[in-house]
Amino acid sequence: MTQKQPKKIKKSIVRNAVSLFSNCGAGDVGYKLAGFDFKVMAELDERRLEVCGLNHPDAHLVKGDLNTTWRDVVKTYKDNFGDELDLLCACPPCQGFSSARGDRGKSNNPDHGMRDTRNLLSLIIAEVAKELRPKLIVVENVPAFLGRLVRDPKTKTPITMAELLTTSLASSYKPYYLLIDLCEYGVPQTRKRVFFTFIRKDIKFLNILDEKKLIPFPKPTHSIGSKKRPITIGEAFKSFNLPVLDAKSLETAKSDYANGLHFVPVWDSKRYEMVAEIPKNNGSSAWQNLTCLNCGETDIVLSRANCPSCNRPLPRPVIKSRNGRYRLIKGFKTSSYRRMNLNLPAATITTASGHVGSHFTIHPNQNRVLSPLECAYLQTFPKEFKWGDALKKWGHSNIREMIGEAVPPKFTAMHGKVLYALLNGITSRNLLSESDSRHIEAKRKLELKINNSPLEVI
């Protein structure tokens, strides 16, 4: 089940790796399990980098803004590891692409795309690649990375960030794309992401991939056509076997399990009543609560904030306006203040997992949000992942952000395994066909103008 991680395979050849935008190093744990040894890791946030160092104790850590520190990454690797680099991993910030951001503007407006300067950080990947010439480059981001327009820093013409990155690497690397929901790979949550694998053009196994019409990604394990279906949150929770929590009081909202990471915020009585009223297990929301808890009036229309009989605020997402009247909170009524469905994979674990009004954050049948530990397990962090004093020093919100922005190591271990095999001259039976719909869909969304581009799109 979710907590069972792939066993570390005995490796005869050490494969060196470098990580950019490393976060807490969780995604890189998967590639490490597959046989890649991370020599240099870089991250802006020193708190995340500290956790990263706990889980990659032999790596050289580079702290700071990669706009200026990428040269330090290059120098650190060259000075300490003169050998050729096998893998460069990068998970550039996705906030400017994410649909959860209301201020990001229209995706087809390049000037809106330039509002967030982090959108251009992916170009650093190309700068580091030109210096270190890795055999493989892996990049992960949200699906909107394929289509959001920015402006080319040199020509100022509109272009997608994905195309800009691919163009920057086109002379030396062959690109492969995959648009997937990670629940198809045994991750017990719906998590749609795009992955790029760039292979240096002089690498011999490229010819083998071309001849067999394969791409360097693993086949899904939990999808239509595979032996298993996606793992539901109910099945995942059963495998976690964690103590029951309740947001009603300090005593019921915490446990000593896993150094205190299995705990939740305590709610005031009104919020607790609202959540307790939501039907359990089927994905219902507080917006649909129909009964007044004061007078018992039922079947109250969904547009009301207060009871038509006694005027008491309803157990819905309600706020009191300055004029003294109650109104419904403005929010995403399709996903906010809503329980997860016990019989489906969990909703995407985000940085806002501790907020009851965020995207599907309420436990299927307990009156609380998910604990940081549950979020980590749903992200397939291994049990032995080290947090050190992170909870005590920085609080649960910071840990939730690290977890929400991580790449699930269950997938990276699978991906890393096929990449390691290719580097050793082995074409795994687990490789996807270039005709796979996940690959075709990624190409379609990328919308490269092939006739006007020097790219060789695979």
ABEGO torsion letter per residue (X at the ends): XAABBBBBBBBABBBBBBBBGAEAGAAAAAAAAAGBBBABBBBABAAAAAAAAAABAABBBBBEBAAAAAAAAAAAAAAABABBBABBBBBBBAAAABAABAAAEBAABAAAAAABAAAAAAAAAAAAAAAAGBABBBBBBBAAAAABBBBBAAAGBBBBAAAAAAAAAAAABBBBBBBBBAAAAGBABBBBBBBBBBBBAABAAAAAAAAAGBBBBBBBABBBGBABBBBBAAAAAAAAGBBBBBAABAAAABBABGGGABBBBBBBAAAAAAAAABBBGAGBBAAABABBAAAGBBGBBAABABBAAAGBBBBBBBBBBAAGBBBBBBBBAAABGBBBBAABBBBBBBAAAABAABBGABBAABBBBBBAAAAAAAAGBBAABBAEAAAAAAEAAAAAAAAAABBBAAAAAAAAAAAAAAAAGBBBAABBBAABAAAAAAAAAAGBBAAABABBBX
